[in-house]
Amino acid sequence: MTIKTQVKDIAAIRQACVRLQLPAPQAGTARIYNQECSGWLVELPGWRFPVVCQTETGDLQYDNFQGHWGDPQRLDAFLQHYAVAKATLEAHRQGHTVQERLEQNGTIRLTIGLPA
């Protein structure tokens, strides 16, 4: 199965940045190698160019030159923390409780409970 994370929620983007101790995302335009992209700019450690989150479409624009200009694991970590933040925000919005547990392999397990 393939799951494509769509990055559309700026609150979840902000929370992912906080969790990863990244600079706050900034709305703007960035030159990514040979093109300009607009959206929410996320600066990943060691990356030559920012990741641009286009919240209208959920797409990400970036160029890490197959890992030479940025470690893909940094992007994977951002997407994982975005997904956790988004799921937590939605669960709380619907009145559910959320418990989070970090597994030994680095994955994050969420347990969402029904409201009392």
C-alpha positions in Angstrom: 0.0 0.0 0.0 1.2 3.5 -0.7 0.1 6.5 1.4 0.7 10.0 0.1 0.6 12.6 2.8 -1.0 15.8 1.7 0.4 18.8 3.7 -2.5 21.2 3.9 -2.8 22.4 7.5 -0.6 25.2 8.6 -1.2 24.6 12.3 0.1 21.0 11.8 3.0 22.3 9.8 3.9 24.7 12.7 3.5 21.9 15.3 5.8 19.6 13.3 8.4 22.3 13.1 8.2 22.9 16.9 8.5 19.1 17.6 11.6 18.9 15.4 13.0 22.2 16.8 13.0 23.7 13.3 12.6 27.4 12.6 8.9 28.5 12.3 7.6 28.1 8.7 7.4 31.3 6.7 4.9 32.1 4.0 6.9 33.2 0.9 8.6 32.3 -2.4 11.8 30.4 -2.7 14.1 29.5 -5.5 14.5 25.8 -5.6 17.3 25.1 -8.0 16.0 26.4 -11.3 12.4 27.3 -10.4 10.5 29.6 -8.0 7.8 28.0 -5.7 5.4 29.8 -3.3 3.9 28.5 -0.1 5.0 27.8 3.4 8.8 27.5 3.6 10.2 24.8 5.9 13.9 24.9 6.6 15.3 21.4 7.2 18.8 21.0 8.8 21.5 20.5 6.2 19.2 21.1 3.2 20.4 23.5 0.5 16.9 24.6 -0.3 13.7 24.8 1.8 10.8 22.5 1.4 7.8 24.5 0.1 4.4 23.3 1.4 1.7 24.3 -1.0 -1.3 24.0 1.3 -3.9 24.7 -1.4 -2.9 21.4 -3.1 -1.2 19.5 -0.4 1.9 19.2 -2.5 5.5 19.6 -1.5 8.1 21.2 -3.7 11.8 20.5 -2.9 15.1 19.6 -4.5 17.6 17.6 -2.5 19.4 16.3 -5.6 18.8 12.7 -4.6 20.2 13.2 -1.1 23.2 15.3 -2.1 21.7 18.6 -1.0 19.7 17.2 1.9 19.2 14.0 3.8 15.8 12.4 2.8 15.4 11.2 6.4 14.9 14.8 7.5 11.9 15.1 5.1 10.6 11.7 6.3 10.8 13.0 9.9 9.0 16.2 9.0 6.2 14.2 7.3 5.9 11.8 10.2 5.5 14.7 12.7 3.1 16.5 10.4 0.9 13.4 10.2 1.0 13.0 14.0 0.2 16.7 14.5 -2.7 16.6 12.0 -4.2 13.4 13.4 -3.9 14.8 17.0 -5.5 18.2 16.0 -8.4 16.4 14.2 -9.0 14.0 17.1 -9.1 16.8 19.6 -11.4 18.8 17.4 -13.8 15.9 17.5 -13.5 15.6 21.3 -11.3 12.5 21.4 -8.3 12.0 23.6 -4.9 11.1 22.2 -2.0 9.2 23.7 1.3 9.1 21.9 4.1 6.6 22.3 7.5 6.6 20.6 8.4 3.1 19.5 12.0 1.8 19.6 12.2 1.8 15.8 11.4 5.6 15.7 7.8 5.3 14.7 5.1 7.1 16.7 2.0 5.2 17.8 -1.1 7.2 18.5 -4.0 5.8 20.5 -7.2 7.8 20.0 -9.9 7.4 22.6 -13.6 8.1 22.4 -15.0 11.0 24.4 -16.3 10.1 27.8 
